[in-house]
Amino acid sequence: MRVYSGSSVGSGSKETKMKGLNYTIELISDDMYRIDARITRKGKQYRKRESVQGKRNAERRAAQVVWELEDVADAESVPVVFETFGECVDYYKKNYDRWESNGTHLDAVQNDLCNIPVLDIQGGYDRMITKLKRNASVRKRGFSNATINRRSDRVRAVLNFCREHEVIGELKLKLKKFEETPRDIPISDDDVEMLLASIQKNRPYLYPIVAFSLQVPSRLGELLNLKRSDVDVVNRVVRMRSGTTKNGRGVSKPIPPNLAEYFDSIPQDCEWAFYREEKGKNIQLGRFTKAWYTCLADTKIKESIRFHDLRHYSATKLLHDGLPERVIMQIAGWRTNMLSTYYHKDSVEAAKSALALFENRMKSA
């Protein structure tokens, strides 16, 4: 509810001029007042004047005039182009270059809310959250709070983008925020050995991309979109071009020696750095969630490792091998110091180092 408060400028016992938010009221004759209301929207001024008899009638009418001007301005300045959330997502994907950095969650919310009218987005969003809290994920467990929060973030991003580009009007949407527990999945060298053996057995086309991520901190989307033309076999680096990484900046990553032969042998007719053969053609490697968990199930690894956990593993491994944090951040593409905050806390190697220190102290005592 909008509330307008005014102030008066008196002249003896008669009030000749009163001011309020976006309006003035001026006494023009005996008990006759002139209202002058003005508002500005995006540089355009909306104004209306009228005369009213009686001071109290003028005050009430002034507030109404301002409301009427705001309704006219809003109707003119925010044309409603899209009616459903699905249309908003399509517009977002078409006009926002970096949407693919969160493509999985974006596709999920588009699927859940595709036909929901924009004006009923709150109801559709609430039903989506209830569904996520109740239903199990592909890993046969309930969706985590972190996943649900990422879905909410995508809904917010799409609607904010569309509002800023004036293809939908203003919305009152209350998004939920659930408390997250940081993911802490330790991966041992034995786990890595079992995982690679299972991949060689069940899905050998995944071996190069997994082996690369185990040694070089990378995001799956970056690797899937890496082209053969971005591989520099002479200098032994691959180049993630600007616009293909999460932060939008390009970054170079080293080619591990044990993968040099693979990158040297990418077929000339293949456009992509990581690929698989299908019907005699070398095609781009797509997201492989089902294949990943098929390989994981054929091991004795107890934890439900995700591909993104390999980024944790490789960053921590490089750190403990002596590579400076700043260099690791540049390779991984971090703009903030994510490494010291998340990636090597509570590590087994750090605990072993502390234990060795304790033992040396005891020996010298």
N, C-alpha and C positions, 0 to 999 in steps of 0.2 A: 504494500500500500504506500502510495506517495503522499508525503506530508509537506505542505508549504507553509512556511512561517513568514510573517510580514512585519515591517516596522513602519512607524508613522512619523511624519514630519508635521508638527502642529503649528498653527498660527492663531494664537490666543486659544479660544475654546473650540475653534473649527480646525479639522485636519484637512489640509489642502492637498497632500500627496502622501501616498503609502507605497512602500516597496516590498516586494516578495521575491521568491525564487523564480526568475524568468518573467516577471511582470511588474508593472507599476499601475497604480490607480490614482487618478488626479481629479480633484473637485473642479468641475468646469462651470457649474451654476448652482443655484440653491437646491441641494439634495440630489444633484445629478453628477455622476462620476463617469470618467472615461477610462476604460481598460486598455492598456497597451501591452500585449504579450509577445515575446520573441524567444525562439530557440534556434540553435545552430546545429546542423548535422552535416559532417564532412564538408565544411566550408560553405554550405548553402543555408541561407537564413529563411526561417519561416516566421511570419508576423501576422498578427490579427488585432484589429482594434474594434471596440464597440462601446456604446454608452449604456449605462444601467442606472436606474433610479434607486437610491438607498445605499448607504455605506455597506451594510452587511450583505445585501444582495450582490454588490460589486465584488466583495472579497470572495464570496462563494463562486461567483461566475468566473473570476480571474483564474482560479485553480482549474476549473473545468476547461477553460479556453486553452490553457497550457497542455492539459491532457489531450485535447483534440489535436493540437499542433503536433504533439509527439506521435500520435497514431498516424497522422498524415505523413510525417517525416519517415517513420519506420517503414510504412508501406511502400514509399517511393525509393528508399535507399537500400532495402534488402529484398530483392526479388527472389521468390522461391522457385528454383529450377528443378530440384530433385525432390521426389516424394518418398522414396524408400532408402533404407540404409545401404542396400546393395548398390544402388546407383551412386551413392556417395563414395563407396569403396572403389568402384570402377574409376570414378573421377580422380580420386586420390592416387591410385596406381598410375594413371595416365599422366598426371601432372607433377608427381613428386618422385624425383629420380632415385631416392635412396630407400624406397619402401621395402625393397627386397631384403634389407638387413633384418627385418622382423617379419618376413614373408609367411612363415609357418603360422604364427599367431594371427596374422592379418587374414589369411585364408580361412582360418578356423572361425573367427568372429563373423566373417562374411557369410560363411555357410550357415551359422546359427541365426544370424539376424538379417539375412538377405532380403526377405520380403516384408520386414517390419517397417511400417510407416515412420518417417522421421519424427512426426509429432507424437508417436507412441513409443519412442525409443526407450524411455524409462521402463515401461512394462516389459518390453522385449529383453532389455539388459538384465532386469531382475530375474526373469525366467531363465536366461542363459546361466547366470551365476548359480541359481538353485540346481540346475541340471549338472553343472560342473562339480558342485559339491557332493552330489549324490552318485554320479556315474563314475565308473572306473575308467582309467586311461588304457592306452594300448599295452601298458606294462602291467596290467591287471591290478593296479592300485588306484586309489582315488587321486584326482588331480591335486597337485601341491598348491599351496597358497601363492607361491612364486609364479606358477603357470597362470593361475587365475588373475593375478595382478598384471601380468603381461597382456592378457586378453583385454583387461580394462584399459590399459595404456593404449592399445590399438584403437579401441572405440573412441577414446578421448582424442587421439591424434587425428583420426579421420574427420570427426565432427568439427574440431577446431580448425582444421585445414579448410573445410568446406565453408565454415562461417567466415573465415578471413578472406576467402575468395568470393563471398557473397552469392553462393549458390543455394544456401539454406538460411533460414532466419535464426534468431536467437532462441536457444533452448535452455530449459531448466533441467539439468541432468545431474543426479547425485550418484557418483561412482564409489564403489566400495574399495577399501584398502585393507588387505589381510596381512597379519604379521608373518613375516618370512623367517625361516630358519636357514642360515647359510648352508649350502651344500658342501659336505666334507666327505668325499669318497677317496680314500687312499688307494693308489694303484701300485702294486709291487712289480718288481722285475719279472717275477714268476707269472703274474697275471698277464703281463705283456707278452711273454713267451707263449702262454696258452692261447691268448687271443689271436696272435699272428698265425699260429699253427692251425687254428680252427678256420681262419679266413682263407688260408692256402688250400684247405680241404674243401670248404663249402662254397665260398664266393671269392675265388682267386683274383677277380677283376678289382676287388676292393683293396688288395694288398698295397699297391703303390700309394694311394691316398692316406691309408691308415699309417703306413710306415713313415710317410712324410710328416703327418701331424704328430706322431710320437716323438719326433726329433725337432720340429720347428713349430712354435706356437702359431696356430692358424684357426680361422673360423671356417666352418664347412662351406658356407656360401661363397667365401673368397676362393676356395679351392675348386668348387664346382664350376665357377665362372672363369677360371684361369684358362687362357687360350695358349695353344702351342706357340703362337707368335710372341707371347710374353715370356718365353723361356730363353734365357741367354746361356747356351751350353758352353760358350767360351769362358765367360766370367763366373759360371756356375751359380747363377741367381735366377729367380723368377720374379717378375714384376707384377704386383697387384695394382692395376691402374686406378687413378682417381675416379671416384664414383662407384667402384665395385667393393669398397670396404665399408665397414659400419660407420666410421667417422668421416667418410668421404674422401680422405686423403690417400694418395698412392703410397705403397710401401714395397721395398725389396726384401726378399727372403732368400736365404742360402739354400743351395741344393746339397743335401747330405751326400757324402761320397758313395754310400751304398746304393744310392738311387740315381747316380750319374748315368749309368748305362740305360736305365729306364727312360730318362728324359732324352737321351741321345737317340733312342730307337722309336720315338713316337712316329707313327706312319705319316707320310707327307700329305695324305688325303684326309687326315684327321684334323679338325679345327681346334680340338680341346686338348688340354694337358692331361686330364684324367678322363678316361673313356672306357667304354665296354663295347664288345662286339655283339651285334644283333642282326641276324639275317644277312651276314656277310658284309655289314657296314659298321664302321667305327663311329659310335654316336656319343653324345655328351652324357657323362655320368650324372644321373639324377639323384634326388634324395633317396636314401636307402635304409630307412628306419626298420622295415621288416627284415631285410637281409642282415642288418646289423644284429638284431636280437636273435635271429636264427643262429648266427655264428656264436654269439655270447652264450646261448643255451647249450651249445656243444662243448662247453668248457666246465671246469670246476670252480670258476670264479664265483664267489658268494655275492659280491656287490653287483648291483644293476648299473654297470658302467654305461655312460652315454658317450657319444663321439666327442662332445664338447669337453668331457673330462680329460681327453688326451691333451688338450691345450694346457690344462693345469699341470699335467704330468711333464710335458716337454719344457714348460717354462721353469718349473721347479728343478728339473734335471740340469738345464743349462746354468741355473744359478749355482747349484752345488758343484758344478764342474768348473766354476770360477769366472763365468762370463759376467761382466758388470751389469747391474740392474738397468742402467740407462740404455745399454745396447739391446738387452732383452726387450725392453719396452718399445724400442724402435722397430725391432723385428716383428713383435706381436701386433704393433699398431695401436698401442695404448697412448692416449694423450695425457692421462693422469696416472699416478703411481699405483695402479691396480695390483702390481706384483707384490709389494710389501704388505699391502692391506689384506689381500685375499689368498694369494697363491702359495706361499711357502710357510704359512703359519702352521704350527703344530706338526711339522714334517718329521718323518722318522729319521731323516738324515741329521736334522738339527738336534734331535734328542740323542742320537748316537755321538755327536760331537761333544755335547755336554757331558755325557757319560764318560767319554775318553778323558775329558778334563778332570772329572772327579777322581778317576782312577790314577791319573798322573799326580794329583795332589796327595793321594794316600801313599803313593810310592815314595814321594819326596818328604813325607812327614816323619 
